[in-house]
Amino acid sequence: MPNILEGDSKVADCRFAVVVSRYNDSITTKLLAGAVDTLASHGIADDAVDVAWVPGAWEIPLVAQEFARSGKYAAVLCLGAVIKGETTHDEHINRQVSISLGRIALDAEIPVLFGVLTCNTLEQAIHRSGGNVGNKGAECAEAALEMASLLRKISQQS
């Protein structure tokens, strides 16, 4: 029988960083609330969560990288909302942010969670920030907890 490693949400002694975009803040404040509430419901103290507000989604990767490189956090949650407009501007932002966050996670060897909504309409963003599709900020926090736990278990195997 193989050894099966899975993460769980039992990492109450960890610190978490959250980078959240101020642009579309009617959406991103709800994502942040979902993330913070989820962390708290799993025993993460308020003072173990550091939140940095940035102007927009484009600025998320730089701050996420600083948090990831610091060595202080079990995971970095990145929250934003890019909503399609009349041009392809959203595609360029989404592509660069997603590629950058993936690179940061691999380079820093820390979970960097992609909680940036990439919606076609404001209505879609509303549904994903606490509406009828749930709260993607909360889901991002759940994934952060699970990944922090899994990486801890893997490092204890060595």
matplotlib code that plots the C-alpha trace (Angstrom):
import matplotlib.pyplot as plt

x = [0.0, 1.5, 2.0, -0.8, -0.1, -3.0, -3.3, -6.0, -6.8, -4.8, -2.1, -3.3, 0.3, 1.0, 1.0, -0.7, -0.3, -3.1, -2.6, -5.8, -6.6, -8.3, -9.7, -13.2, -13.2, -17.0, -16.0, -12.5, -13.6, -16.1, -13.3, -11.1, -13.9, -14.5, -10.7, -10.2, -13.4, -12.3, -8.8, -10.4, -12.8, -9.8, -8.1, -5.8, -5.6, -6.2, -2.7, -1.3, -2.8, -1.1, -3.1, -1.6, -3.8, -2.5, -4.0, -5.0, -4.5, -1.4, 0.4, -0.5, 2.6, 5.2, 3.8, 3.1, 6.7, 7.9, 5.7, 6.8, 10.5, 10.2, 10.0, 7.4, 4.3, 2.9, 1.0, 0.2, -3.4, -3.9, -7.3, -8.6, -11.3, -10.6, -13.8, -13.8, -14.5, -14.7, -11.1, -8.7, -7.0, -8.3, -6.7, -3.2, -3.6, -5.0, -2.3, 0.6, -0.8, -1.4, 2.0, 3.8, 2.0, 2.8, 6.5, 6.6, 5.2, 7.8, 10.7, 9.9, 8.6, 5.5, 1.8, 0.8, -3.0, -4.7, -7.9, -8.3, -11.7, -11.5, -15.1, -16.8, -19.4, -19.9, -22.8, -20.4, -18.0, -20.9, -21.9, -18.4, -17.8, -20.4, -23.4, -24.9, -21.6, -20.0, -17.0, -13.8, -11.9, -13.1, -12.1, -8.7, -8.2, -9.3, -6.7, -4.0, -4.7, -4.6, -1.4, 0.4, -0.6, 0.5, 3.9, 4.5, 3.7, 6.0, 8.9, 8.4, 8.8, 12.4]
y = [0.0, 3.4, 6.2, 8.7, 12.3, 14.7, 18.1, 19.2, 22.4, 21.7, 24.4, 26.8, 27.7, 29.1, 32.7, 33.6, 36.6, 38.0, 40.4, 42.0, 44.4, 47.7, 47.9, 46.5, 46.7, 46.1, 42.5, 42.2, 43.2, 40.3, 38.0, 39.2, 38.7, 35.2, 34.3, 35.9, 34.2, 30.9, 31.2, 32.2, 29.3, 27.0, 28.5, 31.0, 34.0, 37.5, 38.6, 35.6, 37.1, 40.0, 41.8, 44.1, 46.2, 47.0, 49.3, 46.6, 43.0, 43.9, 44.9, 41.6, 39.6, 42.0, 42.1, 38.4, 37.8, 39.9, 38.0, 34.6, 35.4, 36.6, 33.1, 34.2, 32.6, 29.2, 30.5, 33.7, 34.3, 36.6, 38.1, 40.4, 40.9, 41.5, 42.1, 42.1, 45.5, 46.6, 45.8, 42.8, 44.6, 42.0, 39.2, 40.7, 41.4, 37.9, 36.2, 38.0, 37.8, 34.1, 33.3, 35.5, 33.9, 30.4, 31.4, 32.9, 29.8, 27.6, 29.9, 30.5, 27.0, 28.3, 28.0, 31.2, 30.9, 32.4, 33.9, 36.5, 36.4, 36.6, 37.3, 38.4, 40.5, 42.2, 39.9, 36.9, 38.5, 39.2, 35.5, 34.4, 36.7, 35.4, 35.0, 31.9, 30.4, 30.8, 32.9, 32.3, 34.0, 31.4, 28.7, 30.2, 30.1, 26.5, 25.6, 27.6, 25.7, 22.3, 23.2, 24.4, 21.2, 19.0, 20.7, 20.4, 16.6, 16.2, 18.0, 15.8, 12.7, 13.6]
z = [0.0, -0.9, 1.6, 0.9, 1.9, 2.1, 3.6, 6.1, 7.9, 11.1, 10.9, 13.5, 14.4, 10.9, 9.6, 6.4, 4.1, 1.9, -1.0, -2.1, -4.9, -4.2, -7.7, -7.8, -4.0, -3.8, -4.8, -3.3, 0.2, 0.1, -1.1, 1.8, 4.3, 3.1, 3.3, 6.8, 8.2, 6.8, 8.3, 11.7, 11.6, 11.4, 14.4, 12.7, 15.0, 13.5, 14.4, 12.4, 9.2, 7.4, 4.7, 2.1, -0.1, -3.6, -6.3, -8.8, -9.8, -11.8, -8.6, -6.7, -7.8, -6.6, -3.1, -3.1, -4.0, -1.1, 1.3, -0.2, 0.1, 3.7, 5.0, 7.6, 6.0, 5.3, 2.3, 0.4, -0.7, -3.7, -4.1, -6.9, -9.5, -13.1, -15.1, -18.8, -20.4, -24.0, -24.9, -24.3, -21.4, -18.9, -20.8, -20.6, -16.8, -16.1, -18.1, -16.5, -12.9, -13.2, -14.7, -12.2, -9.2, -10.4, -10.8, -7.4, -5.8, -7.4, -6.9, -3.2, -2.6, -0.8, -1.8, -3.6, -4.1, -7.1, -5.8, -8.6, -10.2, -14.0, -14.9, -18.0, -16.1, -12.8, -12.1, -12.4, -9.9, -7.5, -7.6, -6.9, -4.0, -1.7, -4.1, -5.4, -6.6, -3.1, -2.0, -3.9, -1.1, 1.3, -1.2, -1.6, 2.2, 2.3, -0.3, 1.5, 4.7, 2.9, 1.0, 4.2, 5.9, 3.0, 2.7, 6.4, 6.2, 3.2, 5.0, 8.1, 5.9, 5.1]

ax = plt.figure().add_subplot(projection="3d")
ax.plot(x, y, z, "-o")
ax.set_aspect("equal")
plt.show()
